[in-house]
């Protein structure tokens, strides 16, 4: 099925959309995007866990203005402060 007949067949609800020629590639792209999003979220979760639970004091800054964005508890302890706002000063 090619052209108008394939389009009608798909949009009339007769195909299963994942394996048909018209929607198969679209479904693969959606599945790939979802998998990439899940992998990115897992990577961010791992980074956050390492950052927050590291015994070494760490902070994140932005360039070119060198603004402090985030600091972990070990850094707060090193500087003898209790809140992140005190580190930003």
C-alpha positions as CSV (number, residue, x, y, z in Angstrom):
1,X,0.0,0.0,0.0
2,X,1.5,3.3,-1.1
3,X,0.2,6.8,-1.4
4,X,-3.4,7.7,-0.7
5,X,-4.6,4.1,-0.1
6,X,-1.9,3.6,2.6
7,X,-2.8,6.9,4.2
8,X,-6.5,6.0,4.2
9,X,-5.8,2.6,5.5
10,X,-3.7,3.9,8.4
11,X,-5.9,6.9,9.4
12,X,-9.1,4.9,9.0
13,X,-7.8,2.8,11.9
14,X,-7.1,-0.5,10.1
15,X,-3.4,-0.7,10.9
16,X,-1.7,-1.4,14.2
17,X,0.5,1.7,13.6
18,X,3.7,0.3,15.1
19,X,4.5,-2.2,12.3
20,X,2.9,-0.4,9.4
21,X,5.0,1.3,6.8
22,X,3.5,4.7,7.5
23,X,3.9,4.7,11.3
24,X,6.7,2.3,12.0
25,X,9.5,4.8,11.7
26,X,7.5,7.4,13.7
27,X,7.0,4.8,16.5
28,X,10.7,3.9,16.5
29,X,11.6,7.6,16.8
30,X,9.2,8.1,19.7
31,X,10.6,5.0,21.5
32,X,14.2,6.1,20.9
33,X,13.4,9.6,22.3
34,X,11.7,8.1,25.3
35,X,14.7,5.8,25.9
36,X,17.1,8.7,25.6
37,X,15.1,10.8,28.0
38,X,15.1,8.0,30.6
39,X,18.8,7.5,30.2
40,X,19.4,11.2,30.7
41,X,17.2,11.3,33.8
42,X,19.1,8.3,35.2
43,X,22.5,10.0,34.5
44,X,21.3,13.2,36.2
45,X,20.1,11.2,39.2
46,X,23.5,9.5,39.5
47,X,25.3,12.8,39.2
48,X,23.1,14.4,41.9
49,X,23.6,11.4,44.2
50,X,27.4,11.6,43.8
51,X,27.4,15.4,44.3
52,X,25.2,15.4,47.4
53,X,26.8,12.5,49.1
54,X,30.5,13.1,48.3
55,X,32.8,13.5,51.3
56,X,34.7,16.1,49.3
57,X,33.4,19.7,49.3
58,X,32.1,20.6,45.9
59,X,30.3,23.5,44.3
60,X,28.9,24.2,40.9
61,X,29.5,27.6,39.3
62,X,28.6,29.4,36.1
63,X,30.9,31.2,33.7
64,X,31.8,33.9,32.8
65,X,30.5,35.6,36.0
66,X,31.5,32.7,38.4
67,X,28.2,32.7,40.2
68,X,27.7,29.8,42.7
69,X,24.9,27.6,41.5
70,X,25.0,24.7,44.0
71,X,27.1,23.4,46.9
72,X,27.1,20.1,48.7
73,X,26.9,19.5,52.4
74,X,30.6,18.8,52.7
75,X,31.4,22.2,51.4
76,X,28.9,23.8,53.8
77,X,30.7,21.9,56.6
78,X,34.1,23.1,55.4
79,X,33.1,26.7,55.4
80,X,31.2,26.4,58.8
81,X,28.0,27.6,57.3
82,X,24.5,26.1,57.5
83,X,22.8,27.2,54.3
84,X,23.6,27.5,50.7
85,X,22.7,31.2,50.7
86,X,25.7,31.9,53.0
87,X,28.1,30.3,50.5
88,X,26.7,32.5,47.7
89,X,27.7,35.7,49.6
